[in-house]
């Protein structure tokens, strides 16, 4: 991948990440509170719906930029010698690498954001200070494994569907899809991926919100899923599923559409 393409992917990804995260923040807060162990009302209900937004505002650009730079680079390397029928595998591998890198930035931001979302009376800075004081840097990376285990399956579903839908639409109309068409493909792919990975998202939320020293704080995803199943059943595993699917479908439209348009303008 040429340097110009790398810079375009970085800038376009960062802009797309900031747009989608800030626009959809209220839906994300509702989803987090629905998934929290204390329940929606005790976690704040509809009060302080923008609690934790500073953490998201700071982390969005570098997180999305890191993902797309890695995604486009790995995709360009793997595309050189691969046959067309291997394209879905290429997109899966590229997206997986992108998520592993992006989560190094995303997880600390997500930990602070989610703790602020369920404690709207506390400031983002206070939650950051308390986390560092009681748990150190490790506390900021609580849930890294569970986030990666959520994001990789999500990307394994979302990006091959997104790329395949774009290719199909391009073939049907005889030219490359416009940015709005890419956004529509992104909405469908994101919504479907969100639906099937909701249990992993619930487990990740419980791990990030768990008190230090508790069972969930150890970061065992299977144990977290088992605990949710025993206490709340299937409804617990899919808690917050509706706002999550709605947010990510709309987010896929904004995120991938903005990314395509920004990248086209920069190249």
ABEGO torsion letter per residue (X at the ends): XBAAAAAAAAAAAAAAAAAAAAAAAAAAAAAAAAABAAEAAAAGEABGAABGAAAAAAAAAAAAAAAAAAAAAAAAAAAAABBAAAAAAAAAAAAAAAAAAAAAAAAAAAAAAAAAAABAABBAAAAAAAAAAAAEAAAAABGAAAAAAAAAAAAAAAAAAAAAAAAAAAAAAGBBBBAAAAAAAAAAAAAAAAAAAAAAAAAAAAAAABBBGBAAAAGBAAAAAAAAAAAAEAAAAABGAAAAAAAAAAAAAAAAAAAAAAAAAAX
